[in-house]
Amino acid sequence: MTDDVMRFFAAWMLTHETADEGLKAAIRRGEASGPEGMGGGPDAFVDGLAAMVTEEKEKLKAELEARARGEQTGPVEEPDPVLAEVRFEVSEMRGRLESMEATLEAIMRRLDEK
């Protein structure tokens, strides 16, 4: 049984190693051909996509490392005044609805008492 388990894990590792090598090769081809090379067929598209995803992965890694060091990541965005006003109005409406609900519940309780 131990040999079967070891053989399974060896096959699993070999499969992942082969896939990793294939992906690395696709990334190298995609980086070499650039974005305009993605139109050269299905393999070219996959190569270009792999290169783009790898670039985004590297950005994400850098951002996570910076965040772990406590650094600010990404640009600080100014709040949108229109969105802030919409949020305010929605909260006002929510408050009014809650008030109306409380009033209706009080009226229902009084009607139930009679």
trRosetta pair geometry for C-beta under 8 A, 3 or more apart (Angstrom, degrees):
i j d omega theta_ij theta_ji phi_ij phi_ji
1 4 5.6 -53 -155 32 39 113
1 5 6.5 35 152 -17 69 103
2 5 5.8 -54 -150 36 34 110
2 6 6.2 32 153 -17 67 108
3 6 5.7 -55 -145 40 31 111
3 7 6.1 34 154 -22 65 107
4 7 5.6 -55 -145 36 28 112
4 8 6.4 33 153 -23 63 104
5 8 5.6 -51 -150 32 32 114
5 9 6.5 25 154 -13 65 105
6 9 5.9 -56 -148 40 32 107
6 10 6.2 35 152 -22 65 107
7 10 5.6 -53 -146 36 31 114
7 11 6.4 32 154 -19 64 105
8 11 5.9 -58 -151 36 29 109
8 12 6.3 30 150 -21 65 107
9 12 5.3 -50 -144 36 35 116
9 13 6.2 35 156 -19 66 104
10 13 5.9 -53 -147 37 29 109
10 14 6.3 29 154 -19 63 108
11 14 5.7 -54 -145 38 31 112
11 15 6.3 36 154 -23 64 105
12 15 5.8 -54 -151 33 28 113
12 16 6.6 20 156 -11 63 107
13 16 6.0 -60 -149 41 31 106
13 17 6.0 32 154 -22 67 110
14 17 5.6 -54 -142 37 30 113
14 18 6.2 31 158 -19 64 106
15 18 6.0 -58 -150 36 26 109
15 19 6.4 23 154 -15 63 109
16 19 5.6 -54 -144 40 33 111
16 20 6.1 37 155 -22 66 106
17 20 5.7 -53 -147 35 29 113
17 21 6.4 28 154 -18 63 105
18 21 5.8 -54 -148 36 30 110
18 22 6.4 32 153 -19 64 106
19 22 5.6 -55 -148 37 32 113
19 23 6.3 32 154 -19 66 106
20 23 5.7 -55 -148 37 30 110
20 24 6.3 32 154 -20 65 105
21 24 5.7 -51 -146 36 32 112
21 25 6.4 34 153 -20 63 104
22 25 5.7 -54 -150 35 31 111
22 26 6.5 31 152 -19 64 105
23 26 5.6 -52 -148 36 34 112
23 27 6.4 37 152 -22 66 103
23 50 6.1 -169 -161 -147 75 134
24 27 5.6 -51 -149 33 33 114
24 28 6.5 34 152 -19 64 103
25 28 5.7 -52 -150 35 33 111
25 29 6.4 30 153 -16 65 105
26 29 5.8 -56 -148 39 32 109
26 30 6.1 31 154 -19 66 109
26 46 5.9 -63 -154 127 133 94
26 47 4.7 -140 -167 -108 75 65
26 50 4.2 72 119 32 112 164
26 51 7.8 -134 133 -39 73 76
27 30 5.7 -58 -145 39 29 111
27 31 6.2 29 157 -19 65 106
27 47 7.5 -166 -71 -159 15 66
27 50 4.8 -111 -77 132 66 109
27 51 5.3 132 -150 -85 60 63
27 54 5.0 61 -133 -30 126 155
28 31 5.9 -54 -145 36 28 109
28 32 6.3 28 155 -20 62 109
29 32 5.7 -58 -150 37 30 113
29 33 6.3 14 159 -8 67 110
29 44 7.9 -117 139 -119 115 56
29 47 4.2 -67 95 -147 107 138
29 51 7.9 -126 78 -49 54 118
30 33 6.2 -62 -141 42 29 99
30 37 7.2 -176 -139 84 50 126
30 38 7.9 38 -139 -81 94 83
30 46 7.9 -114 -71 110 120 47
30 47 3.7 -177 -64 151 85 73
30 48 4.5 170 -141 -86 104 29
30 49 7.1 -112 -120 36 149 36
30 50 5.2 172 -7 65 152 87
30 51 3.0 -155 113 -21 120 119
30 52 7.3 -98 159 -14 138 68
31 34 7.7 28 -178 -69 29 47
31 51 4.7 174 -57 -130 65 128
31 54 7.9 -57 -59 68 110 137
32 37 7.8 33 93 -19 65 169
33 36 7.4 -127 154 74 82 67
33 37 2.7 23 150 -42 118 174
33 38 7.7 148 112 -44 121 49
33 40 7.2 -93 -170 11 150 140
33 44 6.5 -97 118 -149 169 98
33 47 6.6 66 29 111 130 130
33 48 6.7 -80 82 -76 114 92
34 37 5.5 112 59 -3 59 104
34 48 7.8 3 113 -118 23 102
35 38 6.1 -31 -172 -6 48 114
35 48 6.4 97 -125 -156 40 123
35 52 7.8 71 -98 -73 87 113
36 39 6.9 -42 178 17 53 107
37 40 5.5 -30 -173 -1 65 124
37 44 5.3 -129 153 -167 82 113
37 47 7.2 -50 119 89 120 119
37 48 5.8 174 84 -72 87 115
38 44 5.8 165 -137 134 25 92
38 45 5.1 67 -169 -111 80 57
38 47 7.8 -157 -102 70 64 78
38 48 3.5 -78 -86 38 95 168
38 49 7.2 96 -126 -40 118 71
39 44 6.9 -36 62 107 24 135
39 45 7.7 62 -81 -75 21 87
40 43 7.8 -51 102 72 94 78
40 44 3.4 96 66 -30 95 170
40 45 7.8 -168 55 -37 61 64
41 44 5.0 93 53 12 70 105
41 45 7.0 -128 102 -9 35 90
42 45 5.7 -53 -148 32 31 113
42 46 6.5 29 156 -16 65 105
43 46 5.8 -55 -150 37 34 110
43 47 6.2 36 152 -21 67 106
44 47 5.6 -52 -146 37 32 114
44 48 6.2 31 156 -17 65 107
45 48 5.8 -57 -148 39 29 109
45 49 6.1 28 155 -18 65 109
46 49 5.7 -55 -143 39 29 111
46 50 6.2 33 156 -22 64 106
47 50 5.8 -55 -149 34 28 111
47 51 6.5 26 153 -17 62 106
48 51 5.7 -55 -150 36 32 111
48 52 6.4 30 153 -18 66 106
49 52 5.7 -54 -146 37 33 110
49 53 6.2 30 156 -17 67 106
50 53 5.9 -54 -144 39 29 109
50 54 6.3 32 155 -21 63 107
51 54 5.7 -54 -148 35 29 113
51 55 6.6 34 153 -22 63 103
52 55 5.7 -52 -152 32 33 113
52 56 6.6 29 152 -14 65 105
53 56 5.7 -55 -150 39 35 110
53 57 6.2 41 149 -25 66 104
54 57 5.3 -49 -146 33 34 116
54 58 6.5 36 154 -20 64 101
55 58 5.9 -53 -153 32 31 110
55 59 6.7 32 149 -18 63 103
56 59 5.5 -51 -152 35 37 114
56 60 6.3 38 150 -20 67 105
57 60 5.6 -54 -149 36 32 113
57 61 6.4 36 152 -21 65 103
58 61 5.6 -48 -146 33 33 114
58 62 6.5 34 154 -18 63 104
59 62 5.8 -57 -152 37 30 110
59 63 6.3 30 151 -19 65 108
60 63 5.6 -55 -146 37 32 112
60 64 6.2 29 156 -17 66 106
61 64 5.9 -57 -146 38 29 108
61 65 6.3 28 155 -18 64 107
62 65 5.8 -55 -147 37 30 111
62 66 6.3 29 154 -18 64 107
63 66 5.8 -56 -147 38 30 110
63 67 6.2 30 154 -19 65 107
63 73 4.7 89 -153 -158 87 141
63 74 7.1 33 -131 -41 121 90
64 67 5.6 -52 -144 37 32 113
64 68 6.3 37 153 -23 64 103
65 68 5.6 -52 -149 32 31 114
65 69 6.7 25 152 -13 63 105
66 69 5.8 -60 -153 40 34 107
66 71 4.2 -73 -180 66 89 121
66 72 7.9 -43 149 71 118 27
66 73 5.1 130 93 -82 124 102
67 70 7.6 52 -178 -73 34 17
67 71 6.9 -93 -76 58 28 70
67 73 5.3 -41 -64 -20 91 135
72 76 7.1 -26 179 -58 136 102
79 83 7.0 -126 177 72 81 110
79 84 5.5 67 146 -57 121 119
80 83 3.9 64 82 14 112 112
80 84 6.6 179 88 -14 57 83
81 84 5.4 -52 -145 36 34 115
81 85 6.4 36 155 -21 66 103
82 85 5.8 -54 -152 34 31 111
82 86 6.5 32 150 -18 65 104
83 86 5.6 -51 -146 36 35 112
83 87 6.4 38 153 -20 65 103
84 87 5.7 -52 -150 35 31 113
84 88 6.5 34 151 -21 63 104
85 88 5.5 -51 -150 34 34 114
85 89 6.4 32 153 -17 66 104
86 89 5.8 -55 -148 38 32 109
86 90 6.3 33 154 -20 65 106
87 90 5.7 -54 -146 36 31 111
87 91 6.4 28 156 -16 65 105
88 91 5.9 -59 -151 37 30 108
88 92 6.4 32 150 -20 65 105
89 92 5.5 -51 -149 35 34 115
89 93 6.4 34 153 -18 66 103
90 93 5.7 -53 -149 37 32 111
90 94 6.3 37 150 -23 65 104
91 94 5.4 -48 -146 33 35 116
91 95 6.5 39 153 -21 64 102
92 95 5.7 -54 -152 34 31 112
92 96 6.5 28 152 -16 65 105
93 96 5.7 -55 -148 38 34 110
93 97 6.2 35 154 -20 67 106
94 97 5.8 -55 -148 37 30 111
94 98 6.4 30 154 -19 64 106
95 98 5.8 -54 -148 36 30 111
95 99 6.4 31 153 -19 64 106
96 99 5.5 -54 -149 36 33 113
96 100 6.3 33 153 -19 66 104
97 100 5.6 -52 -146 37 33 111
97 101 6.2 36 153 -22 65 105
98 101 5.5 -51 -146 35 32 114
98 102 6.4 33 154 -19 64 103
99 102 5.8 -53 -150 35 31 110
99 103 6.5 31 152 -18 64 106
100 103 5.6 -55 -149 37 33 112
100 104 6.3 32 154 -18 67 106
101 104 5.8 -54 -146 38 30 109
101 105 6.3 31 154 -19 64 106
102 105 5.7 -54 -147 36 31 112
102 106 6.5 33 153 -20 63 104
103 106 5.7 -54 -151 34 32 112
103 107 6.5 31 151 -18 65 105
104 107 5.6 -52 -148 37 34 112
104 108 6.3 37 152 -20 66 105
105 108 5.6 -52 -146 36 33 113
105 109 6.4 36 154 -21 64 103
106 109 5.7 -52 -150 33 32 112
106 110 6.6 30 153 -17 64 105
107 110 5.8 -56 -151 36 33 110
107 111 6.4 30 153 -17 66 106
108 111 5.7 -55 -145 38 32 109
108 112 6.2 33 154 -21 65 107
109 112 5.7 -55 -148 36 31 112
109 113 6.5 35 152 -26 63 103
110 113 5.6 -51 -151 28 33 114
110 114 7.0 29 154 -19 62 104
111 114 6.1 -57 -156 31 35 109
